[in-house]
Amino acid sequence: MSKLRLRNRLQEIQVPCMVVGGDMDTTVGVDQILAEYLALPQNTRSLHMFHGIGHSPNVDVPGEMAALLDRFIR
């Protein structure tokens, strides 16, 4: 995964796309999460940062993550 360089292709995504991260992520880092978000087309992107959460919001706050995904899909 670390060798993939796909950021320059993110602008090709033409469906709604949500970037989710934790502001305590030391695996990827907030700067990289934001860079991926900003590389998406402005009209299709959304961002959610969990506060006080690290790299795995799906593990750390599964209920909140599920609710977020449910709202996004609806």
N, C-alpha and C positions, 0 to 999 in steps of 0.2 A: 504494500500500500504506500509506503513512504517514497517509492520511486515513481509513482503515478504523478503525472503533471497534467491535470485535467482542467485547471482553473480557466485557462484560455478558451475552453469549449463551453463553459457554463452559460454564456450569452446565447447559446443555441436553444436552451430550454424555453419552450413557449407555453408551458402549463404552469399554474400556480405552484410555487415551491417555497417551503418554509425551512429556514435554517434554525436549528435548535441547539443551544449550547448552555454551558454552565459558566458562570463568571469566575469559578475557581478551577477551571480546567487547566491542568499543567501538562496534559498529554499532547493536546493540539495547541492550546493557547487561545486566548480571546482574540488576539490580533489576527490569527489565521481564520478563526470563525468569522470575524467581521470581513476579512478579505474575500472569503468565499461568498458571503452574502452580497457584498458590493459587486462581485463579478457577475451576478445574475442580472437578467433584464429587470430594469426598475419597475416595470408594470406587472411583473409576475412574482416578485419576491416579497417575502415577509420574514421577520426575525423575532425570535423569542429567546431571551437569556434568563435562565433560572439563577437567582441570587443565592450565594452560599452553597452552590452545587458544583461538583467537579465534572469529569468527563462523561459520566453515565447517568443522565437524568432519568432514563428509563429504569434504572436499578435503584437510584437514590430516592426518587419521588414518582413511583410508577402511576399512582392515581392522578397526580397533577399532569403528568405527561400524557396519560390516556385522555384526560379531559381536554387538554390542549389540542391533541390530534383530532378528537371528535369535533371540536369547534372549527378547526381548520377545514375538515372534510365537508362539514355542513355548509 
